[in-house]
Amino acid sequence: MTRRSLDFYDKAAGYFADAYCVQWRLAKRLDDMGKAAEAAEHYRIAFERMPEQFGEVASLCFGCEGIFDSQQSRSTAESVLLRLEKTEPKRPQVCYLIGQLP
């Protein structure tokens, strides 16, 4: 069943590759399977894309409420978002997301 879900997320990534939520869900599945190195790359992609996909009223997509719950997801988000804060300091979405980190 897990392999099947990975196949579906991988297929979704092809159709909706720019969506942070698809990349994050793929990373989470890989992380849950103990494939930390593979997961890390998808977490990085997800958190790099996340700020650009938040509009004036920021919100997480349905099903991504626990996006910062796992250690690897949270540490990758922190690393990526703090880097973005330095390179793009005027993006309010980045500040908002940093404020969401536990």
Order of alpha helices (4+ residues) and beta strands (2+ residues): alpha-alpha-alpha-alpha-alpha
